[in-house]
Amino acid sequence: MIHNRGEVSKATRDKIQSIIEEMEYQPNLLASALASKKTFSFALLVPEPISAESYWNKPLIGVRKAFQEIHQYGVNVSIHLFKQSDPLTFNHEAKIILESNQEGVVLAPFFFRESREFIAELMKRNIPYVFIDSNIKECDKLSYIGQDSFQSGTLAAKLLDYSVPAEASILILHYAKQLDNMNHLVQREKGFYEYFSKRKPESARNLITQEIADPTTEESQNIIETLLQTNPQIQGIFVTNSQVYYLASILEKLNLTGIRVIGHDLIHENISFLKKGFIDFLICQRPEEQGYNAIRTLFEHLVLKKEVKNEKYTSIDIITKENLDYYK
């Protein structure tokens, strides 16, 4: 802090002031937060990780990192997890959050309809909320932090369009229950189809869409095997979520190595099949960064009283087995 006591030259004072402005130095706000001893309660609502290596464990790593940095300013973060296969568990955890008088909420609007209902209640209570992983653009959110799902789908379409023969068919594979309620998957599919919709009729691709509610069942695996065996013209497959490894295991079983496969997220199972060559591209979105920045955004808005960006897009990264070892 600069005090106008006369012993500091104007040149020195101007230089220090320039550094302070560049660093966005805010000693008064941080000191006030410490001195007031006020507590701030944030809630996180995201899918339950199915394992330590799964996608949804990664945002939690970022959340914990942010908490370690800001908890001294009276910030508490409660973590609420719901099952990806059961919207009722989302409603249950959302109700707990509403009853606990939170100052701010970070949520993944995984289930579109249930998320809209929860958001309406947050709005009634004037509770700011931040989206991660997927975005509902028409909502009055404080901020969205994550990948542009539509553009991610467009990128996948372009990669397959460039890498499979012009006469080949392309399969869009959804591993999802109630697809129409899965906001981010719907946006990825829209982006994928939008890319090909701009093609001239004579160069149009044959696109096939298949939905699988539960990839772990023998029935589901048989559906995919039959689809591939009866449609040998399929030479490109886009899996719209991180469960691309279920498809890759089928390709390995059938020894189908000539099909280009694109999926999402750098999780352990996908890395294994990427190295084996049954997955060609993984589109990644830095989930640790999403969790970290979401908590920091609430902190800056509620504690530091700073303006925050309404949308903070993370990078859309393309990972192959050739650059895998160099990606962090």
TILUM-148181 format. One line per 4 residues: number of its first residue (from 1); for each residue x, y, z of N, C-alpha, C. Coordinates in steps of 0.001 Angstrom, whole numbers, always signed. Last residue first. Example, Ala and Ser with C-alpha at 12.3 -4.5 7.8 and 13.67 -1.06 7.14 Angstrom:
BEGIN
2) +12850 -2250 +7080 +13670 -1060 +7140 +12900 +30 +7870  +13190 -5690 +7800 +12300 -4500 +7800 +13200 -3300 +7800;
//
This chain:
BEGIN
328) -210 -32544 -20447 -389 -32434 -19000 -1755 -31828 -18725  +1314 -34500 -22927 +144 -33705 -22530 -8 -33719 -21019  +3179 -36193 -23794 +3609 -34803 -23619 +2468 -33892 -23161  +2085 -38633 -24238 +3095 -38549 -23182 +3554 -37109 -22914;
324) +373 -38094 -26482 -147 -38432 -25156 +872 -38189 -24044  +1035 -37815 -29082 +1328 -36675 -28200 +869 -36906 -26763  +425 -40327 -30189 +1718 -39711 -30488 +2045 -38542 -29553  -2126 -40962 -29551 -1090 -41733 -28859 +293 -41120 -29094;
320) -3692 -37709 -29167 -3456 -38961 -29879 -2378 -39735 -29130  -6021 -35232 -28333 -4937 -36105 -27869 -4893 -37371 -28720  -6938 -31978 -28561 -6974 -33241 -29314 -5759 -34070 -28907  -8845 -29752 -26553 -7563 -30402 -26844 -7769 -31725 -27569;
316) -10125 -26842 -26222 -10586 -28106 -26803 -9336 -28803 -27321  -9902 -24950 -23143 -9423 -25352 -24461 -10068 -26658 -24908  -12781 -23385 -21638 -11516 -24104 -21570 -11142 -24568 -22983  -14340 -20260 -21456 -14199 -21523 -22166 -12804 -22110 -21956;
312) -16274 -18663 -19494 -14831 -18893 -19532 -14602 -20266 -20175  -18743 -16206 -19352 -18351 -17484 -19954 -16828 -17561 -20006  -18850 -13932 -17823 -20043 -14769 -17899 -19745 -16137 -18504  -16238 -12985 -15590 -16695 -13249 -16953 -17886 -14204 -16938;
308) -16911 -10821 -12803 -16369 -12053 -13383 -16953 -12240 -14783  -16003 -8173 -10655 -16771 -8615 -11800 -16097 -9870 -12372  -15587 -8688 -7105 -15080 -8396 -8435 -16076 -8812 -9504  -15783 -9148 -4376 -16712 -8208 -5020 -16209 -7767 -6400;
304) -14441 -11011 -2928 -13666 -9876 -3420 -14513 -8821 -4120  -16668 -12681 -2304 -15746 -12219 -1264 -14998 -10965 -1715  -18208 -13116 -4658 -18857 -12930 -3360 -17943 -12336 -2298  -16401 -13200 -6882 -17676 -12478 -6944 -18210 -12141 -5560;
300) -14252 -14757 -6044 -14002 -13405 -6538 -15286 -12572 -6542  -15626 -17127 -5340 -14834 -16391 -4353 -14625 -14941 -4794  -16679 -17945 -7784 -17587 -17597 -6685 -16865 -16755 -5642  -14196 -18404 -9059 -15138 -17417 -9590 -16139 -16987 -8528;
296) -13062 -20478 -7600 -12408 -19175 -7587 -13344 -18072 -8095  -14811 -22522 -8355 -14772 -22079 -6955 -14117 -20704 -6856  -14141 -22611 -11108 -15524 -22383 -10679 -15581 -21884 -9238  -11440 -23214 -11249 -11876 -21880 -11637 -13310 -21578 -11213;
292) -11451 -25944 -10356 -10677 -24907 -9680 -11240 -23524 -9974  -13077 -27251 -12230 -13429 -27257 -10817 -12738 -26145 -10056  -11598 -26705 -14610 -12989 -26285 -14465 -13390 -26202 -12993  -9158 -27939 -14165 -9198 -26487 -14320 -10617 -25956 -14133;
288) -9952 -30579 -14260 -9397 -30042 -13007 -9471 -28517 -13007  -10774 -30891 -16974 -11776 -30853 -15898 -11250 -30338 -14563  -9869 -30370 -19833 -9248 -29875 -18602 -10239 -29781 -17426  -10887 -31648 -22100 -11420 -30338 -21725 -10951 -29849 -20362;
284) -10262 -33540 -25158 -10155 -33314 -23715 -10480 -31863 -23369  -10877 -36065 -27312 -11088 -34630 -27148 -11177 -34345 -25651  -8792 -38429 -28704 -9565 -38088 -27515 -9661 -36568 -27430  -8521 -40555 -31527 -8496 -39202 -30973 -9325 -39135 -29700;
280) -8500 -43356 -31834 -7566 -42517 -32585 -7410 -41129 -31983  -8579 -46464 -30282 -9095 -45100 -30235 -8046 -44225 -30920  -7028 -48610 -30818 -8466 -48782 -31042 -9236 -47482 -30813  -4351 -48408 -30148 -4749 -48045 -31495 -6217 -48243 -31797;
276) -3256 -48687 -27664 -3397 -49901 -28471 -3809 -49597 -29907  -3451 -46121 -26667 -2123 -46689 -26904 -2186 -47919 -27791  -6215 -45986 -26422 -5534 -45037 -27294 -4153 -45579 -27659  -6704 -47869 -24486 -7106 -48186 -25863 -6533 -47187 -26867;
272) -5576 -46494 -22264 -5134 -47840 -22620 -5471 -48168 -24071  -7082 -44143 -22149 -5647 -44075 -22448 -5126 -45430 -22912  -9557 -45101 -21326 -9403 -44566 -22676 -7933 -44486 -23092  -9019 -45840 -18684 -9476 -46852 -19646 -9281 -46370 -21084;
268) -8224 -43325 -17488 -7323 -44480 -17552 -7734 -45485 -18640  -9156 -40443 -19460 -9259 -41304 -18290 -8478 -42589 -18551  -9480 -37876 -21008 -8248 -38622 -20775 -8346 -39394 -19461  -12174 -37389 -23268 -11605 -37380 -21918 -10486 -38395 -21702;
264) -14105 -38895 -25839 -13809 -37774 -24965 -13083 -38223 -23699  -13422 -40134 -29172 -14180 -40088 -27924 -13735 -38893 -27099  -13313 -41561 -32367 -13125 -40353 -31568 -14001 -40444 -30327  -11831 -43802 -34621 -12688 -43629 -33437 -12295 -42359 -32689;
260) -11806 -45416 -37709 -11374 -44239 -36955 -12366 -43974 -35819  -11137 -48790 -38328 -12184 -47804 -38058 -11609 -46656 -37231  -9477 -50970 -38644 -9516 -49977 -39715 -10549 -48889 -39518  -9559 -53006 -36831 -8533 -51981 -36634 -8606 -50862 -37660;
256) -11228 -55298 -35196 -11516 -54283 -36212 -10566 -53106 -35979  -11418 -57555 -33537 -10189 -57275 -34271 -10441 -56333 -35454  -13443 -57917 -31824 -13714 -58277 -33218 -12493 -58075 -34117  -12167 -56957 -29496 -12711 -58323 -29521 -12915 -58802 -30958;
252) -11681 -54322 -30266 -10557 -55213 -29976 -11011 -56668 -30057  -14284 -53381 -30468 -13421 -53379 -31654 -12232 -54309 -31465  -15006 -53633 -27782 -15705 -54434 -28792 -14862 -54512 -30068  -13350 -51759 -26607 -13216 -53165 -26195 -13906 -54096 -27183;
248) -14305 -49414 -27768 -12959 -49877 -28099 -12756 -51341 -27717  -16791 -49123 -26496 -16727 -49397 -27931 -15376 -49990 -28293  -15801 -48580 -23937 -16706 -49724 -24146 -16736 -50111 -25618  -14335 -46248 -24252 -13592 -47490 -24033 -14484 -48723 -24163;
244) -16055 -44129 -24328 -15619 -44669 -25609 -14878 -45993 -25441  -17128 -42640 -22279 -17251 -44100 -22229 -16882 -44769 -23550  -17240 -39907 -22340 -15965 -40520 -21944 -15994 -42045 -21962  -19292 -39241 -25297 -18854 -39026 -23905 -17576 -39814 -23619;
240) -19931 -39782 -27933 -20150 -38422 -27444 -19771 -38204 -25985  -18003 -41198 -30404 -18667 -41487 -29128 -18738 -40174 -28354  -18008 -41699 -33745 -17903 -40618 -32759 -18704 -41007 -31528  -16330 -43542 -36179 -17282 -43573 -35070 -16963 -42430 -34108;
236) -15921 -44687 -39507 -15663 -43641 -38522 -16731 -43680 -37441  -16777 -46577 -41207 -15325 -46462 -41035 -14923 -45324 -40098  -19227 -48610 -42287 -18904 -47709 -41173 -17396 -47710 -40959  -19543 -50585 -44119 -19203 -49270 -44657 -18919 -48251 -43547;
232) -20492 -52829 -42862 -19031 -52721 -43026 -18593 -51380 -43600  -22873 -53488 -41157 -22618 -52217 -41835 -21111 -52015 -42008  -22943 -55798 -39760 -23913 -55669 -40865 -23745 -54364 -41636  -21017 -55375 -37818 -20860 -56506 -38734 -21794 -56414 -39940;
228) -21972 -53169 -36402 -20702 -53078 -37110 -20552 -54186 -38155  -24392 -54181 -35371 -24383 -52962 -36178 -23116 -52868 -37006  -23485 -56344 -33832 -24339 -56585 -35000 -24331 -55390 -35943  -22060 -54934 -31835 -21391 -55927 -32686 -22185 -56168 -33965;
224) -24118 -53400 -30677 -22998 -52742 -31346 -22293 -53708 -32291  -25752 -55446 -29651 -26305 -54456 -30582 -25183 -53789 -31374  -24032 -56723 -27875 -24500 -57453 -29063 -25063 -56494 -30108  -23816 -54768 -25917 -22626 -55149 -26676 -23011 -55885 -27952;
220) -26434 -54818 -24939 -25904 -53613 -25575 -24683 -53930 -26424  -26553 -57413 -23854 -27471 -57015 -24925 -26938 -55799 -25678  -24733 -57303 -21796 -24422 -58157 -22951 -25303 -57787 -24138  -24145 -54022 -20408 -24940 -55243 -20577 -24511 -56015 -21825;
216) -22787 -51632 -20295 -22205 -52778 -19586 -22951 -54079 -19848  -24049 -49453 -21399 -23025 -50133 -22200 -22469 -51395 -21557  -27243 -48585 -21449 -26304 -49168 -20490 -25252 -49974 -21247  -28376 -47303 -23694 -28667 -46830 -22335 -27636 -47324 -21323;
212) -27326 -46120 -26687 -27184 -47280 -25813 -27358 -46800 -24374  -28222 -45052 -29906 -28237 -44773 -28472 -28185 -46083 -27697  -26830 -44110 -32971 -27239 -45224 -32121 -27148 -44805 -30662  -27012 -42862 -36263 -27008 -42566 -34831 -27539 -43764 -34050;
208) -25125 -42372 -39175 -25979 -43303 -38421 -25872 -42957 -36944  -24787 -40710 -42238 -24600 -40663 -40788 -25615 -41566 -40112  -23205 -40430 -45157 -24228 -41264 -44532 -23940 -41334 -43038  -22578 -37102 -46398 -22158 -38322 -45704 -23387 -39112 -45245;
204) -22657 -35453 -49565 -23239 -35732 -48245 -22730 -37062 -47700  -21988 -34448 -51978 -20888 -34867 -51112 -21364 -35202 -49696  -24298 -33699 -53226 -23496 -34736 -53895 -22323 -35219 -53037  -25261 -31604 -51547 -25935 -32915 -51611 -25071 -34017 -52205;
200) -22628 -30016 -49664 -23449 -30096 -50867 -24058 -31491 -50964  -22770 -29437 -46103 -22201 -30075 -47288 -23171 -30006 -48475  -23875 -28575 -43825 -23428 -27533 -44754 -22830 -28106 -46036  -24265 -30731 -42236 -25452 -30150 -42879 -25083 -29100 -43920;
196) -21904 -31332 -40985 -22219 -32051 -42217 -23436 -31481 -42941  -22028 -29521 -38810 -20881 -29523 -39716 -21251 -30170 -41046  -24364 -30307 -37510 -24299 -28985 -38137 -23153 -28918 -39150  -23708 -32742 -36378 -24619 -32727 -37526 -24579 -31389 -38257;
192) -21979 -31772 -34330 -21529 -32781 -35297 -22390 -32737 -36557  -23590 -30070 -32852 -22403 -29541 -33515 -21899 -30474 -34598  -25457 -31943 -31918 -25893 -30841 -32776 -24709 -30257 -33547  -23820 -33532 -30285 -24458 -34121 -31458 -24898 -33032 -32436;
188) -23173 -31669 -28322 -22109 -32271 -29131 -22690 -32876 -30405  -25708 -31161 -27238 -24980 -30087 -27900 -23847 -30626 -28776  -26303 -33671 -26138 -27165 -33123 -27186 -26438 -32031 -27961  -24356 -33774 -24171 -24316 -34736 -25273 -25170 -34262 -26446;
184) -25117 -31703 -22434 -23834 -31616 -23127 -23741 -32587 -24300  -27766 -32563 -21520 -27536 -31309 -22227 -26244 -31310 -23040  -29742 -35061 -21515 -28298 -34895 -21317 -27815 -33706 -22137  -32278 -35585 -22196 -32103 -34863 -20940 -30631 -34613 -20620;
180) -32186 -37140 -24429 -32744 -35796 -24592 -32603 -34945 -23336  -31247 -39618 -23417 -30344 -38718 -24122 -30883 -37295 -24206  -31794 -41658 -21362 -32550 -40416 -21542 -31684 -39341 -22196  -28512 -42789 -20932 -29912 -43027 -20621 -30638 -41697 -20680;
176) -25871 -43329 -23226 -26601 -42436 -22327 -28040 -42910 -22153  -23664 -43313 -25435 -23850 -44170 -24271 -24543 -43315 -23215  -24112 -42786 -28779 -24401 -42209 -27466 -24508 -43324 -26432  -22370 -42463 -31709 -22766 -43411 -30670 -22921 -42699 -29330;
172) -22573 -42141 -35042 -22585 -41317 -33832 -23175 -42183 -32725  -20701 -43374 -37732 -21630 -43704 -36642 -21459 -42714 -35499  -20498 -42910 -41181 -20013 -42501 -39864 -21099 -42766 -38836  -19440 -44541 -44227 -20474 -44097 -43288 -19818 -43769 -41946;
168) -17473 -43551 -47121 -17691 -44300 -45875 -18833 -43695 -45047  -16760 -42073 -49298 -17938 -42940 -49445 -18286 -43698 -48161  -14437 -40754 -48510 -15636 -39968 -48794 -16894 -40820 -48858  -12632 -42310 -45759 -12956 -42131 -47182 -14307 -41445 -47393;
164) -11563 -40314 -42936 -12176 -41526 -43487 -12577 -41262 -44931  -10477 -37860 -42143 -9679 -39071 -41945 -10335 -40365 -42431  -12082 -35647 -42436 -10756 -35609 -43051 -10059 -36972 -43056  -14289 -36394 -40954 -14472 -36073 -42359 -13141 -36097 -43109;
160) -13194 -36598 -38415 -13620 -37812 -39110 -13786 -37559 -40598  -12657 -33869 -37910 -11586 -34868 -37829 -11960 -36138 -38595  -15222 -32757 -38134 -14174 -32369 -39086 -13034 -33384 -39092  -16537 -33916 -35964 -17024 -34146 -37327 -15934 -33850 -38355;
156) -15072 -32852 -33841 -15081 -34303 -34056 -15525 -34634 -35478  -15763 -30135 -34129 -14375 -30566 -34297 -14309 -32066 -34581  -18473 -30237 -33471 -18063 -29810 -34812 -16637 -30252 -35112  -18317 -30966 -30779 -18950 -31864 -31741 -18569 -31531 -33173;
152) -17084 -28652 -29827 -16423 -29940 -29655 -16987 -30967 -30639  -19028 -26757 -30305 -17799 -26705 -31086 -16998 -27996 -30978  -20872 -27633 -28335 -21252 -27582 -29745 -20006 -27595 -30629  -19433 -27264 -25957 -19827 -28616 -26376 -20206 -28664 -27851;
148) -16824 -25602 -25013 -17968 -25328 -25874 -18379 -26662 -26499  -15874 -26471 -21643 -15703 -26549 -23085 -16975 -26108 -23797  -16020 -24151 -18892 -15935 -25463 -19509 -15766 -25349 -21009  -17991 -22295 -16942 -16580 -22639 -17107 -16498 -24048 -17674;
144) -20172 -19590 -16783 -19988 -20967 -17243 -18502 -21194 -17460  -21640 -17538 -14210 -20577 -17856 -15162 -20688 -19309 -15613  -24144 -16910 -13180 -23031 -16009 -12921 -21929 -16242 -13943  -26992 -17342 -15376 -25912 -17843 -14532 -24915 -16741 -14239;
140) -29709 -17378 -16424 -29051 -16193 -15898 -27971 -16587 -14895  -29926 -19449 -19393 -30069 -19233 -17955 -29253 -18026 -17502  -29415 -20007 -22016 -30508 -19080 -21750 -30713 -18800 -20265  -27327 -21918 -22035 -27059 -20531 -22391 -28163 -19570 -21963;
136) -26060 -24088 -20083 -27426 -23788 -20519 -27438 -22286 -20779  -23229 -26185 -20512 -23788 -24852 -20379 -25248 -24839 -20802  -21017 -28415 -18754 -21966 -28107 -19823 -22706 -26826 -19484  -18697 -27986 -17009 -18823 -29134 -17916 -19806 -28892 -19048;
132) -20345 -25836 -14652 -19144 -26460 -15206 -19561 -27622 -16089  -21916 -22752 -13761 -21961 -24034 -14456 -20545 -24524 -14748  -22680 -21155 -10770 -21687 -21297 -11838 -21835 -22686 -12437  -24946 -18841 -9239 -24507 -20207 -9553 -23593 -20182 -10770;
128) -26220 -16922 -6475 -25482 -17023 -7731 -24990 -18449 -7967  -29399 -16711 -5220 -28134 -17417 -5011 -27400 -17517 -6346  -31996 -15673 -4880 -30883 -14795 -5269 -29520 -15418 -4954  -34060 -17387 -4604 -33316 -17081 -3382 -32128 -16134 -3644;
124) -34924 -17699 -7174 -35865 -17152 -6190 -35140 -16684 -4935  -32672 -18962 -8257 -33001 -17598 -8660 -33956 -16939 -7668  -32875 -21494 -7148 -31721 -20649 -6823 -32013 -19188 -7144  -35196 -22361 -8438 -35206 -22164 -6984 -34028 -21304 -6535;
120) -34286 -22517 -11065 -35414 -21634 -10755 -35488 -21347 -9255  -32348 -24513 -10803 -31934 -23144 -11100 -33047 -22152 -10765  -33987 -26755 -10470 -33094 -26339 -9393 -32678 -24879 -9573  -35199 -26863 -13005 -36026 -26711 -11795 -35180 -26205 -10622;
116) -32980 -27243 -14648 -33810 -26054 -14814 -34671 -25801 -13579  -32087 -29754 -13778 -31255 -28574 -13563 -32076 -27296 -13682  -34095 -31424 -14694 -33900 -31277 -13246 -33058 -30039 -12926  -33654 -31131 -17489 -34933 -30761 -16864 -34777 -30528 -15365;
112) -30897 -31965 -17868 -31403 -30667 -18294 -32662 -30265 -17532  -28439 -33202 -15945 -29815 -33496 -16346 -30509 -32166 -16636  -26139 -31596 -15575 -26062 -32889 -16262 -27427 -33301 -16800  -24916 -29029 -14944 -26321 -29234 -15325 -26478 -30482 -16183;
108) -22914 -28989 -12257 -22895 -29515 -13612 -24350 -29781 -13991  -22488 -26089 -10180 -23174 -27323 -10566 -22882 -27694 -12007  -21893 -24220 -7347 -21287 -24703 -8589 -21993 -25992 -8959  -23361 -21540 -5578 -23431 -22944 -5993 -22659 -23141 -7297;
104) -23429 -19509 -2591 -23150 -19713 -4002 -23101 -21198 -4321  -24378 -19535 -5 -24182 -18233 -650 -23940 -18362 -2156  -26969 -21769 +1200 -25657 -21519 +597 -25586 -20114 -2  -28935 -23079 +2978 -28660 -21639 +2908 -27244 -21320 +2407;
100) -29808 -25662 +3009 -28622 -25358 +3813 -28141 -23914 +3671  -31827 -26270 +1286 -32178 -26191 +2712 -31002 -25728 +3576  -30523 -26454 -1115 -31478 -25355 -922 -31835 -25174 +553  -29078 -28833 -697 -28375 -27566 -900 -29302 -26389 -617;
96) -31155 -30688 -562 -30281 -30491 +609 -29557 -29145 +505  -32112 -30498 -3188 -32973 -30119 -2066 -32153 -29849 -812  -29969 -31561 -4600 -30352 -30162 -4817 -31221 -29657 -3671  -30051 -34211 -3789 -28927 -33380 -3361 -29230 -31890 -3543;
92) -32507 -34953 -5034 -32296 -35138 -3591 -31182 -34226 -3091  -32083 -34457 -7754 -33112 -33707 -7025 -32903 -33777 -5516  -30090 -36398 -8212 -29801 -34977 -8431 -30792 -34132 -7635  -31525 -38685 -7777 -30436 -38381 -6843 -29968 -36938 -7008;
88) -33223 -38641 -9961 -33800 -38459 -8632 -32722 -38139 -7602  -31720 -39295 -12206 -32038 -37886 -11951 -32613 -37629 -10564  -29346 -41621 -12526 -30568 -41429 -11741 -30821 -39948 -11452  -26883 -42065 -13592 -27985 -42844 -14153 -29322 -42542 -13494;
84) -25077 -40629 -12135 -25271 -40251 -13532 -26456 -40971 -14168  -25933 -39628 -8874 -25634 -40730 -9784 -25977 -40325 -11219  -24321 -36836 -7232 -25503 -37568 -7693 -25080 -38641 -8688  -22916 -35156 -4424 -22748 -36013 -5588 -24051 -36725 -5932;
80) -21636 -32265 -3016 -22846 -33079 -3171 -22754 -33837 -4494  -19590 -30685 -699 -19633 -31439 -1956 -20842 -32357 -1955  -19139 -27415 +496 -19758 -28730 +717 -19943 -29412 -639  -16728 -25232 +1558 -17285 -25859 +351 -17851 -27224 +720;
76) -16220 -22062 +3065 -16472 -23496 +3224 -17108 -24033 +1945  -14138 -19341 +3741 -14910 -20054 +2724 -15009 -21534 +3074  -12543 -17642 +5237 -13853 -18010 +5753 -14736 -18747 +4777  -10077 -17361 +4196 -10955 -16195 +4138 -12389 -16528 +4541;
72) -8870 -19789 +4189 -8482 -18862 +5258 -9349 -17611 +5279  -9651 -21013 +1863 -10417 -21327 +3070 -10082 -20384 +4225  -8224 -20627 -502 -9138 -19562 -62 -9840 -19844 +1257  -6544 -22766 -1122 -6050 -21406 -1317 -6917 -20347 -639;
68) -8060 -25022 -721 -6843 -24855 +68 -6307 -23427 -14  -9981 -24664 -2722 -10367 -24541 -1315 -9144 -24321 -429  -8526 -25227 -5030 -9034 -23874 -4810 -9380 -23659 -3338  -8104 -27975 -4590 -6962 -27065 -4720 -7396 -25624 -4452;
64) -10706 -28950 -4630 -9921 -29050 -3383 -8708 -28116 -3422  -11349 -28452 -7302 -12114 -27812 -6231 -11310 -27822 -4929  -9568 -30154 -8652 -9473 -28708 -8813 -10186 -27944 -7721  -10593 -32597 -7812 -9192 -32266 -7519 -8996 -30751 -7609;
60) -13119 -32507 -8919 -13001 -32485 -7457 -11577 -32150 -7027  -12634 -32819 -11651 -13050 -31505 -11142 -12930 -31399 -9626  -11860 -35665 -11464 -10899 -34623 -11821 -11365 -33213 -11421  -13885 -37416 -11077 -12986 -37197 -9939 -12054 -36011 -10199;
56) -15142 -37643 -13482 -15730 -36739 -12491 -14938 -36654 -11191  -13632 -39561 -14979 -13657 -38144 -15342 -14093 -37256 -14181  -11813 -41942 -12899 -12881 -41515 -13790 -12901 -40008 -13970  -10046 -42930 -11087 -9502 -42556 -12389 -10553 -41964 -13324;
52) -11535 -43681 -8934 -10548 -42621 -8719 -9981 -42110 -10039  -14908 -44086 -10202 -13624 -44601 -9727 -12676 -43422 -9544  -17156 -42714 -10683 -17315 -44167 -10570 -16012 -44836 -10137  -18112 -39726 -9022 -17096 -40459 -9785 -17274 -41968 -9595;
48) -21320 -38322 -9331 -20446 -39135 -8483 -19402 -39847 -9332  -21754 -35051 -10781 -21924 -36508 -10766 -20911 -37208 -9873  -22177 -32206 -8507 -21640 -32851 -9707 -21899 -34350 -9644  -22303 -29371 -6822 -23224 -30445 -7202 -22781 -31027 -8544;
44) -21112 -27588 -4082 -20754 -28172 -5376 -21682 -29346 -5644  -21619 -24542 -2335 -21982 -25944 -2560 -21586 -26361 -3963  -20219 -22346 +101 -20418 -22712 -1295 -20786 -24189 -1364  -20476 -19910 +2494 -20757 -21326 +2232 -21049 -21538 +753;
40) -18385 -17894 +4311 -19089 -18000 +3042 -19248 -19489 +2723  -18216 -16004 +7330 -18032 -17246 +6595 -18890 -17231 +5334  -16377 -13282 +8681 -17603 -13776 +8055 -17288 -15069 +7305  -14254 -11973 +9756 -14533 -13327 +10254 -15880 -13866 +9756;
36) -13227 -9531 +9070 -14660 -9613 +9366 -15062 -10938 +9995  -10541 -9928 +8468 -10891 -9241 +9711 -12359 -9423 +10086  -10590 -11203 +5974 -9991 -11869 +7132 -10479 -11257 +8440  -11834 -9243 +4446 -12432 -10584 +4519 -11892 -11351 +5715;
32) -10027 -7145 +4723 -11379 -7012 +5266 -12052 -8371 +5424  -7869 -8149 +3335 -7735 -7874 +4764 -9102 -7765 +5421  -8990 -8247 +790 -8566 -9480 +1439 -8426 -9282 +2940  -9477 -5483 +375 -10556 -6462 +290 -10187 -7753 +1008;
28) -6914 -4335 +672 -8018 -3933 +1543 -9135 -4961 +1563  -5291 -5443 -1334 -5026 -5737 +74 -6210 -5413 +975  -5204 -6171 -4211 -6407 -5828 -3464 -6227 -6083 -1970  -3743 -5729 -7367 -3514 -5858 -5917 -4725 -5368 -5139;
24) -3363 -6290 -10067 -4709 -6197 -9510 -4665 -6394 -7996  -901 -6095 -11156 -1156 -7311 -10379 -2564 -7344 -9806  -1077 -3559 -12294 -838 -4718 -13151 -1189 -6011 -12440  -1319 -1944 -10060 -2435 -2039 -10987 -2303 -3264 -11884;
20) +1219 -2344 -8914 +11 -2685 -8165 -1173 -2877 -9100  +2867 -1290 -10901 +2973 -2712 -10546 +1712 -3169 -9825  +2084 +1398 -10818 +1920 +631 -12053 +1949 -870 -11782  +2888 +2104 -8269 +1465 +2115 -8593 +1177 +1307 -9850;
16) +5651 +1953 -8586 +4982 +1022 -7671 +3493 +942 -7992  +5997 +4065 -10404 +6420 +2701 -10766 +5711 +1667 -9896  +5069 +6266 -8979 +4399 +5888 -10221 +4739 +4454 -10625  +6958 +6299 -6886 +5541 +6085 -6587 +4784 +5628 -7835;
12) +9285 +6864 -8281 +9155 +5580 -7570 +7698 +5255 -7307  +8610 +9410 -9216 +8961 +8343 -10172 +8807 +6968 -9533  +8207 +10841 -6857 +7090 +10643 -7774 +7375 +9498 -8753  +9701 +9293 -3937 +9724 +10164 -5106 +8558 +9848 -6020;
8) +8693 +9301 -612 +8788 +8493 -1821 +8721 +9415 -3026  +8225 +10996 +1454 +9583 +10497 +1332 +9780 +9609 +104  +5485 +11739 +1486 +6480 +12677 +978 +7855 +12101 +757  +3397 +10148 +2132 +4114 +10766 +3249 +5281 +11649 +2776;
4) +944 +8556 +1138 +1488 +9835 +661 +2165 +10581 +1801  +1459 +5130 +895 +989 +6225 +1749 +1679 +7507 +1287  +529 +2248 -807 +1314 +3472 -878 +676 +4527 +18  +851 -1183 +0 +0 +0 +0 +890 +1237 +0;
//
